[in-house]
Amino acid sequence: MTATAHIHLVHRQHTDGNKTVEVKGDTVGRALADLIAQYPAMEKELFDKNGKLHGHIEIYLNAESAFPGELEKPVAPGDDIQIVTFLAGG
């Protein structure tokens, strides 16, 4: 199954500048694992040392929040996975 991962601007330095990456996997977690297989630097950007998504990362599947249980959500061919990073500033 091929889906499209949409990469947030702050992470594009880790995907050779790509805004989107074609990923394979029948769940969001497996699709993200494929993204990391293609771009290993994305692992530390998305996950903590215990393998949990960082708190500032939000995953959307076809423009709808995948929370809770985002890594277990099923992915169908042609789905869009948006990786959103919450930023703060002042």
KAGI-V652282 format. One record per residue. N is the residue number from 1. RES is the residue in one small letter. SS is DSSP state (@ for helix, = for strand, . for the rest). PHI is phi in radians with two decimals (none if undefined). Layout:
# KAGI-V652282
n = <N N>
res = <RES RES>
ss = <SS SS>
phi = <PHI PHI>
This chain:
# KAGI-V652282
n = <1 2 3 4 5 6 7 8 9 10 11 12 13 14 15 16 17 18 19 20 21 22 23 24 25 26 27 28 29 30 31 32 33 34 35 36 37 38 39 40 41 42 43 44 45 46 47 48 49 50 51 52 53 54 55 56 57 58 59 60 61 62 63 64 65 66 67 68 69 70 71 72 73 74 75 76 77 78 79 80 81 82 83 84 85 86 87 88 89 90>
res = <m t a t a h i h l v h r q h t d g n k t v e v k g d t v g r a l a d l i a q y p a m e k e l f d k n g k l h g h i e i y l n a e s a f p g e l e k p v a p g d d i q i v t f l a g g>
ss = <. = = = = = . . @ @ @ @ @ @ . . . . . = = = = = . . = @ @ @ @ @ @ @ @ @ @ @ . . . @ @ @ @ @ = . . . . . = . . . = = = = = . . = = . . . . @ @ @ . = . . . . . = = = = = = . . . . .>
phi = <none -1.97 -2.19 -1.96 -1.62 -1.67 -1.68 -1.09 -0.87 -1.18 -1.75 -1.15 -1.11 -1.68 -2.13 0.98 1.45 -1.22 -1.39 -2.33 -2.41 -1.33 -2.24 -2.03 2.71 -1.62 -2.35 -1.04 -1.04 -1.22 -1.14 -1.18 -1.08 -1.18 -1.01 -1.17 -1.08 -1.39 -2.37 -0.97 -1.12 -1.20 -1.02 -1.22 -1.29 -1.75 -2.12 -1.45 -1.17 -1.68 1.44 -1.72 -1.03 -1.03 -1.10 -1.58 -1.81 -2.14 -1.93 -2.03 -2.01 0.93 1.22 -2.14 -0.97 -1.58 -1.28 -1.48 1.21 -1.00 -1.24 -1.63 -1.09 -1.22 -2.08 -1.88 -0.95 1.53 -1.16 -1.93 -2.00 -1.73 -1.80 -1.92 -1.98 -1.43 -2.03 -2.25 -2.86 -2.77>
